[in-house]
Amino acid sequence: MTDSSAVSIESVSKGFGRGAASVRVLEDVSVEIGSREFFTLLGPSGCGKTTLLRLIAGFETVDQGQITIYGQDVTQVPPFRRPVNTVFQNYALFPHLTVEQNVGFALVEQQMPKDKVRVRVGEALEMVRMQSYARRRPAELSGGQQQRVALARALAPRPKVLLLDEPLSALDLKLRKEMQIELKLLQAEAGITFLFVTHDQEEALTLSDRVAVMQGGRILQMGAPRDIYEAPTHRFVADFIGDINLIDAEALPGNGIRLAGGGRLSLPHDARGKITLAIRPERARLVATGAGQLQARVVHTAYLGTALVHKLLLADGGTFLLRQSDLDGPRPPVGSEVGLALPADSLRVLVQ
């Protein structure tokens, strides 16, 4: 663990059940999360991301491995003694208490003096801009306002790390996007580490300093959002994050690659035999028939306001998605033949 680490997970494994009915949920997971970092665990349902968050919170116990928070081994420490707090998917506000009573509940339970509670509650509500709602009850608030109250309640005890378990999933799409920005600004203002769990790829890319993509109880790839999107190293990561074209190919001696459709290209690689190439829809270009590395036929075009999206049928029977941001560029009609240029610096060789 480095001096700048907020949370250190070392070789953590976790399973549920016993004997033949046991299920391994996490398998030898190791990761370090930096101080004041917005770190996201991203993956589909059942990948282990929420279990890992619950282990950090202390709601579950590890089978093996160690969890350290700012240098303190908390592997066997109960939840209420860990310097963390959690915002859940359902905000779990007390309906009979006012907003300020909800926010100050944990502080009162800790027997903090009333004047100090009042100050802390005021600071937390100011941080989420809910001061004017202090006397209202949860039923009088919108979903977004309830979420702000839940955040204020979690921040009032001043945890060193805030754990967020899909806190935006109950909001409608427009409000969810607004709250993504609010959450990022709040993290910067609070100046503490946020550990965020989500299955929403866009949310992870929008909010995070770093993202860990999980599948089957393991972390497949970890890095800055741009690295995860632009340079996936694993087929699952490429397919899970945004739209992607996956092309069957064969690695040839040297830097040569032969595409399934017959085209060839030169691309540095260490692979042998059958491989998969990946390219984002916005990275490929339409060229004249007979040019480029692939030949295709336009089967559908959709206008999205900021781009045209073409669905293409390749010569080998596969499909290809191309996003064209140049609205003044060529617009091949449905049924027409086109060529596809695949820039070498936009192609990635993936492992299974």
Buried (B, 14 or more C-beta within 10 A) or exposed (E): BEEEBBBBBBEBBBBEEEEEEEEBBBBEBEBBBBBBBBBBBBBEEBBBBBBBBBBBBBBBEBBEBBBBBBEEEBBEBEBEEBBBBBBEBEBEBEEEBBBBBBBBBBBEEEEBEEEEBBEBBBBBBEBBEBBEBBEBBBEEBEBBBBBBBBBBBBBBBEBBBBBBBBBBEBBEEEBBBEBBEBBBEBBEEBEBBBBBBBBBBEBBBBBBBBBBBBBBBBBBBBBBBEBBBBBBBBBBBBBBBBEBBBBEBBBBEEEEBBBBBEBEBEBEBEBEEEBBBBBBBBBBBBBEEEEBBBBBBBEEBEEEEEBBBBBBBBBBEBEBBBBBEEEEEEBBEEEEBBBBBBEEEBBBBBEE
